[in-house]
Amino acid sequence: MRQLIAQIKDTLPFNGIDADFCSDTCSGCSLKLVDFIAVEIDEWEYKLDQGESPNFKDINKLAKMAKKIQAVLIKNNLI
C-alpha cells in the first residue's frame, strides 16, 4: 500500500493545485478529484501508521480510483 501511495503521489499533480488548475475543457472537476484522492491517501497513511494492514480489496480500490482520476486529468490536459 505504501508503494501504491508513493506512485500516486509521484503521478498526480498534488502540488500544482491553484486557481489556474482548471483548463478550458472539463469532463469532471479535476480540483475536487485531486482533493478527494488526497484525503483517501491521508486516511490510508494514518491507518498504516496505526498498524492496520490493507487487504487486496483495499489496495485494488485505491489503485482503480487513482487510475480513473488520472484518466480525467489527462482528458482535461492537466497531466
PyMOL commands that set and color helices and strands:
alter all, ss='L'
color gray80, all
select helices_A, chain A and resi 2-11+19-21+30-49+56-75
alter helices_A, ss='H'
color red, helices_A
deselect
rebuild
show_as cartoon
